[in-house]
Amino acid sequence: MLKTEKNNKLEKQTISNILTGLKDALPIMLGYFSVAMAFGLLVKSADLYLKDAVLFSTVVFAGASQFMVLNMLTSGISMVSIVTATFLVNFRHFIMSASLGSRLLKPRKWQIPFIAFGVTDETFSVVMAKEGSLSPVYVMAVSFFSYISWGSGTAAGFLLGTLIPDALGDSLGMGLYVLFMSLLVPEIKKAPKILWVALTAGILNTALRYVPLIGSSWSLVLGVIISALLFTFLFPMGPEVSTEVANE
């Protein structure tokens, strides 16, 4: 009897986590679908096949990196260079995964690969905005629904490419920037100093692009790390700001 009650409680909690994940993933899904459509259009314009477009988005699932890789492929860049560039561009995922892992509530071994695969800038921002420990089911739900939106958006963009006006197709790519802003603005409202952190990271990213041996691949990673360290140790948030953010 007790075991049945425990199982029912666990089942309800799982469903609740999935539904919460779906609700929190909706903004990401809307942004992903439009940007993925733009990617699907580019794949079609590169004279590739539908299966190539779908595999790009379901196996790689790397957002901006997919646009970069597609451009490199059509330019005849070697596979070694493509893999290396993709690794460097996505190096920030090591930092995000480590941060996310410290918040996870006892994930099972089989859940870890799925959670790791689903880490993107947007899913990371959404789940890390939650208070306390994070349910692995909730994190996987946010990633799963975002993943489905990205894959289906890519297929839709490829299939509907001939029906979409050029002006609309060109504007779809702006969805990613709008999505980033929608994630950043609420955090700035909670703690205005976050705006300076973001601006500093952006300035450093731009400046470091022109430093020899760094380039665009490492400039983003270094810009984020330096900005975070700078404001953490030299300009820490006051107790009143930290408390306000924690209580949201």
C-alpha positions in Angstrom: 0.0 0.0 0.0 2.8 2.4 1.0 4.7 1.4 -2.1 1.7 2.2 -4.3 1.2 5.6 -2.7 4.9 6.4 -3.1 4.8 5.4 -6.8 1.7 7.5 -7.4 3.4 10.5 -5.7 6.5 10.0 -7.8 4.4 9.7 -11.0 2.5 12.9 -10.2 5.8 14.7 -9.5 7.3 13.5 -12.8 4.2 14.7 -14.7 4.4 18.1 -12.9 8.1 18.5 -13.8 7.4 17.7 -17.5 4.5 20.2 -17.7 6.6 22.8 -15.9 9.4 22.1 -18.4 7.0 22.5 -21.3 5.8 25.8 -19.9 9.3 27.2 -19.4 10.4 25.9 -22.8 7.7 27.6 -24.8 9.7 30.9 -25.3 12.7 28.9 -26.5 10.5 26.8 -28.8 9.1 29.8 -30.5 12.6 31.3 -31.0 14.1 28.0 -32.1 11.5 27.2 -34.6 11.9 30.5 -36.5 15.7 30.3 -36.5 15.7 26.6 -37.4 13.5 27.5 -40.4 16.1 29.9 -41.5 18.7 27.2 -41.2 16.5 24.8 -43.2 16.3 27.4 -46.0 20.1 27.7 -46.1 20.5 23.9 -46.3 18.1 23.8 -49.2 19.9 26.7 -51.0 23.2 24.8 -50.6 21.7 22.0 -52.7 21.7 19.5 -49.9 18.9 17.1 -49.1 16.1 17.0 -46.5 17.9 14.2 -44.6 21.0 16.4 -44.4 19.0 19.2 -42.8 17.3 17.0 -40.3 20.5 15.2 -39.4 22.2 18.5 -38.9 19.6 19.6 -36.3 18.9 16.3 -34.6 22.5 15.0 -34.3 24.4 18.2 -33.9 21.8 20.4 -32.2 24.2 23.3 -31.9 22.4 26.4 -33.1 24.9 29.0 -34.4 27.6 26.3 -34.9 25.3 24.7 -37.5 25.3 27.9 -39.6 29.1 28.1 -39.3 29.6 24.4 -40.3 27.2 24.7 -43.2 29.2 27.7 -44.5 32.5 25.8 -44.0 31.1 22.8 -45.8 30.0 24.7 -48.8 33.3 26.5 -48.9 35.2 23.3 -49.1 36.9 23.5 -45.7 38.5 20.3 -44.5 36.6 18.1 -42.0 39.4 18.4 -39.4 39.1 22.2 -39.5 35.3 22.0 -39.2 35.5 19.7 -36.1 38.2 21.8 -34.5 36.2 25.1 -35.1 33.0 23.6 -33.8 34.8 22.3 -30.6 36.2 25.8 -29.9 33.0 27.6 -30.6 31.1 25.3 -28.2 33.9 25.2 -25.5 31.7 27.3 -23.3 29.5 24.2 -22.8 32.1 22.7 -20.5 31.6 25.7 -18.2 27.8 25.6 -18.4 27.6 21.8 -17.9 29.8 22.0 -14.8 27.6 24.8 -13.4 24.4 22.8 -14.2 25.8 19.6 -12.8 26.3 21.3 -9.4 22.5 22.1 -9.2 21.1 18.7 -10.4 19.2 16.6 -7.8 20.7 13.1 -7.9 20.4 12.3 -11.6 20.4 8.7 -12.6 23.3 7.5 -14.8 21.2 7.1 -17.9 19.8 10.6 -17.5 23.3 12.3 -17.6 24.0 11.9 -21.4 20.5 13.2 -22.3 21.0 16.2 -20.0 24.4 16.9 -21.3 23.3 16.7 -25.0 20.4 19.1 -24.3 22.6 21.9 -22.9 22.3 25.1 -25.0 22.7 28.7 -24.1 18.9 29.1 -23.9 18.0 25.9 -22.0 20.8 26.6 -19.6 19.6 30.2 -18.9 16.0 29.0 -18.3 16.7 26.1 -16.0 19.4 28.0 -14.0 17.0 30.8 -13.3 15.1 28.3 -11.0 15.7 28.4 -7.3 17.4 25.5 -5.4 18.2 22.0 -6.8 17.0 21.1 -10.3 15.0 18.0 -11.1 16.7 15.9 -13.8 13.2 15.3 -15.3 12.5 19.0 -15.5 15.8 19.8 -17.1 15.3 17.0 -19.7 11.8 18.2 -20.4 13.0 21.8 -21.2 15.8 20.4 -23.4 13.5 17.8 -25.1 10.8 20.3 -26.1 13.4 22.8 -27.3 15.1 20.0 -29.3 11.8 19.0 -31.0 11.2 22.6 -31.9 14.6 23.0 -33.5 14.4 19.8 -35.5 10.8 20.4 -36.7 11.7 24.0 -37.6 14.6 22.9 -39.7 12.4 20.4 -41.6 9.7 23.0 -42.1 12.2 25.6 -43.4 13.5 23.1 -45.9 10.1 21.9 -47.1 8.5 25.3 -47.2 11.5 27.1 -48.6 9.9 27.8 -52.0 6.7 29.1 -50.4 8.4 31.6 -47.9 9.0 35.1 -49.3 12.6 36.2 -49.4 12.0 39.1 -47.0 10.5 36.8 -44.4 13.2 34.2 -44.9 15.9 36.8 -44.3 14.2 38.0 -41.1 13.8 34.5 -39.5 17.4 34.5 -38.4 16.7 37.5 -36.1 14.7 35.2 -33.9 17.8 33.9 -32.1 18.9 37.5 -31.1 15.3 38.2 -29.9 15.4 35.0 -27.9 18.7 36.0 -26.2 17.2 39.4 -25.3 14.1 37.8 -23.9 16.3 35.7 -21.6 18.6 38.6 -20.6 16.1 41.4 -19.9 14.3 39.7 -17.0 17.6 39.0 -15.3 18.6 42.7 -15.8 15.3 43.8 -14.1 16.2 41.6 -11.1 19.8 42.9 -10.8 20.7 45.9 -13.1 24.4 45.2 -12.7 23.9 42.1 -14.9 23.5 44.6 -17.8 27.1 45.7 -17.2 28.3 42.1 -17.0 26.7 41.4 -20.4 28.0 44.6 -22.0 31.5 44.0 -20.8 31.4 40.5 -22.1 30.3 41.8 -25.5 33.0 44.4 -25.7 35.7 41.9 -24.7 34.4 39.4 -27.2 34.6 42.1 -30.0 38.1 43.3 -28.9 39.5 39.8 -28.5 38.5 38.8 -32.1 41.4 40.9 -33.4 44.0 39.5 -31.0 46.4 37.1 -32.8 45.9 33.4 -32.1 42.5 34.0 -30.4 40.0 34.9 -33.1 36.3 34.5 -32.9 36.3 30.9 -31.5 38.0 31.7 -28.2 37.0 35.4 -28.0 33.4 34.5 -26.7 34.7 32.1 -24.1 37.4 34.4 -22.8 35.0 37.4 -22.9 32.4 35.6 -20.7 35.0 34.3 -18.3 36.9 37.6 -17.8 33.7 39.6 -17.5 32.3 37.1 -14.9 35.5 37.1 -12.9 35.9 40.9 -13.1 32.4 41.6 -11.6 32.6 38.7 -9.2 35.8 39.9 -7.5 36.1 43.6 -8.2 32.4 44.6 -8.4 30.4 42.0 -6.4 26.7 42.4 -6.0 25.6 43.9 -2.7 23.7 41.7 -0.2 20.5 43.5 -1.0 20.8 42.8 -4.7 21.8 39.1 -4.1 18.8 38.6 -1.8 16.4 40.2 -4.3 17.6 37.9 -7.1 17.4 34.8 -4.8 13.9 35.6 -3.8 12.5 36.0 -7.3 
